[in-house]
Amino acid sequence: MIDPEGLTISAPGGLTAVISRRGGSVESLTCQGKPLLESNAKDVDARLGAALHLAPWPNRLDAGTFDWQGRTRTMDINEPERNNALHGLVHLKQWDVVAANKEAATVTLGTDIPEWPARIEVTYTLGADGLRVDVEATTTAVSVPFAWGWHPYFSAHGAPVDECTLEIDAKYNLVLDPDRMLPTGDTQPASAVLPQGEIDGAFLDHAFRVAPGTTVRLRNREGHGVALTLSDNLPWVQMYTPDNYPGRGRSIAIEPMSAPPNALATGTDVFTLTPETPFNCHVTISNL
């Protein structure tokens, strides 16, 4: 019988993942007991977005408003202090268990997005190389706009974030307005905001354009840690270093995205979802 609250899968090399219906998320991911992701337990405030899936748009939408094929649509504002619609429509849902096979170390969760309309399903597969996350979105409508993001917080075997180094081959930083966290239209070299060497107190809440198939690495002082590898159609990564993660304090979210902040309004990298053209992408989290 499938546990409706949490599904545990294991793989060779000591990898264990607990998958949760909460936002279709990963509750924990460890290698031989050492964390690769921060725990997404029930006491973690959903506003932190911990390991939750963000669709049909990631990040922020200015005033919750966008135009699509001559029609203006308005989404609910859930970040009122900045007048933004944040994180899409599925991150607060309890997703359905579509399939689970502990022997094959795979779990598929899914949820409908009736407001769009669309459906998203995520398949987690744990193997010796790590946790692969496959995403598919479909629609029965003529066409709808779609973008996806994911909001995991990473851990280099439990080391303090400020003692870790961050490795990312970023093309540039998309400059965000510090008050509303929306793109200004400007870009700058990624090195202008990325820490050089250890993170050591650096604050990040920045969007980066990356090369196809980029791998982001977070390493502790011994050189061990965790890597995130993106499929070719995930050209954006948001980095976020809050100081209030429950039980941890300082932490780091490394968020793969198919489109940047405010994409539905600007049209940047928005995917046109039709019955004939589903959206698919994948990421892999590996132990270092």
Steps between C-alpha positions, in 0.01 A plus 500: 500500500627847411566736789307812398720738701854390425666249269850373573722370220860378524782421258853354503766717658289589800266745328156545657223739399168571668242634255204701628159588353549851641564707190626186325820546696802315636478484879861385534793371294802343668810301405619266773310715746655828384252757364509616139183706547371683805207321661160611374308393810144609572622782728684670212292800395375451143587864429864390495407276206717214628527233225157602365422507129412836347260499205357621268745779579800512736606795710301826469233641271461879506157592646390146412415620148600384152363495146457183298367494145317829538350426839612652831510259793546585866622260767453538876760711680672289768798730559303816589797693633645495146170473307608177334354159426768264630594139421208396278196290588617154608752548782235506775307198373500143627598312185366159401712186504485381140740206534755363744743211470742462788688218328569727203552797737254720312201715597273707275284780642258720310243775529256682275512876444135569412555876478721456192396219416798268523636204690849451639661171598842451659684168509778447754747221422783418741806321366869463569562831319252693712140620492358574157190722484298479177227759442218484247219753448205441268183680400173432323459867407587644159805669654607639837825664620717294730820528699640284779735536793608304807602636839732255684740612773835324472736363763864401460482206741365728774786752494414862587411684180753776567782245508403369155608600150260542211591401144279616212583586140259791463482710183370807680288630785152632420479817710193513725340803662588456871159626613275276289750235384394540137736535200609854420597410144871526579764227528845490658786252526417215735826564684358833621274320746631145536730437799861426415617209714289411802148644518598656835194715571426604142132573437348363181154548358610516137404350165770364268498398135695176460627286215305191385558199723667702775611332823497702823714372788499576871810370683611497862856570610595136438381526138191286551141603451227498240453573129193606301502429124238660275350386172575717196163679513557642850704816430432681830604454862385711794727504808359590840674507841247566778605505865180354644481139379347299792763304688775637278496879482722592204423283199518506122233431241623414151192525281496370141249685280386473140429875494614801705305714750195675348520280191124484438492880475816538289465181293862402563548124448131425558402161356179467296325192632259326260347150487766410241795665678544407866772661709778271623818565696716327758761564768733267690636542853825313565730440794852641475 
